[in-house]
């Protein structure tokens, strides 16, 4: 920003070094996402600015640098305020139109562009010494010796995982943790007044993997396999309907879709959907298994093949009995990994409106 640098400061994009022990290896973008202020502003269709001043600068310099960058930004905005207002309106209009596009989707995660660009880093000379304390390299900078480094920057991002944009999302009323998050974000919704059978898309979630330790007071879901499935369900009265044809569509997508890294699912609000609450008593399943085997020869062939091919399964009485329980009519009482946020297409949404 030339205006800012004329005030005596050096400005740069966020410096995330590929190797903190050797700045000559370049910088990259870690794709902060909506949990950071700039990412959150973006999914709310607004411009955002995150200011960070270097920790080794004096307090006076850091305060002055922050003041000057804010002042410089206001001067630019004040020169043409209509441009920022129009950009915000255009972004709102774009977000509101997404659901009208058949098969529309939006990236919720991003990956590094593999092609770097040259970047000039204005820094200090540094040395690397093998440390007898840490066993690693000890990096020491010399603030008396300015040095400019011509390095590579992997700051550009490309779309990675995308999430589908439905006509609306449906959340049954018992899922209050999700509804409270909608309220906290100010996302508008309506509620159904009568029970209605409707076609939906539900994501089936398998192979969940959680983080090794808590983060910000939450046990984060790190990864999960998402498999969409079509089904017809009866939505009870009071079901929350979040339409996607409004300015909050991108925010709602990042909050409600299982693929989004900062969704209610990934923050651990819905860990209970992976807990098997229903089960069968062994004495009951023993009798049930024999009845199922007698009635279904193909099931017997499947069971025998699994016993032969899977030693852990063959050695576990519980796993062997569970094999039959999971294939019984009673297993559908609780679908482990059934994501409670349902997606509605335009005809389904119209059906609810009548």
Secondary structure, 3 states (H helix, E strand, C coil): CHHHHCCCCCCCCCCCECCCCCHHHCEECCCCCCCCHHHHHHHCCCCCCCCCCCCCCCHHHHHHHHHHHHHHHHHHHHHCHHHHHHHHHHHHHHHHHHHHCCCCEEECCEEECCCCEEEEEEEEEEEEEECCCCCCEEEEEEEEEEEEEEEEEECCEEECCEEECCCEEEECCCCHHHHHHHHHHCCCCEECCCCEEEEEEEEEEEEEEECCCCECCECCEEEEEEEEEEEEEEECCCCEEEECCCCCHHHHHHHHCCCCCCCCCCCCCCHHHHCCCCCCCHHHHHHHHHHHHHHCHHHHHHHHHHHHHCHHHHHCHHHHHHHHHCCCHHHHHCCCCECCEEEECHHHHHHHHC
